[in-house]
């Protein structure tokens, strides 16, 4: 049978037993308040850091070694929707090769995948001992188009310089030399010059 106790009375009895002075109690109370304030600040920092992946405009996923999707931020959820996959579902086969390589090598793997008519660059960062891989993505469709256009322009420019060099180095009449250049170009590039 337990007696009902008043918490204030119990505290006073403890203080009497310890023979603490009022000043000691104030110091103790201030220390406890300071510790509580530090704990509140640290909890706030942890909460803010936990929000960080959710606030990213780029896809971020955490996937178990068995390819089960454990976490996806909003941008990643949109991609998963395009692929018909949900959190706790299996990572799509489009990731299978790079995912397997990241596990096997335990090294970061960078890959580019096409999802819903857009190109994405994904960095797979394995934490095999912890049982998961973090996947960080960024949409690179426009960047790749620009790079491809630049490469095509560079090819055309090289061809133009080659033709100009050949024309300037030839002693033959320009129509004859130009015909030979076009024939050579067509045969080396498999271009149908009909």
Secondary structure, DSSP 8 states (H G I E B T S, - for coil): ------HHHHHHHHHHHHT--HHHHHHHHHHHHHHHHHHHHHHHHHHHHHHHHHH-SS-EEEEETTSBEEEE-HHHHHHHHHHT--TTSB--GGGHHHHHHHHHH-S-EEEEEEETTEEEEEEEEEEGGGTEEEEEEEE-HHHHHHHHHHHHHHHHHHHHHHHHHHHHH--S-HHHHHHHHHHHHHHHHT----
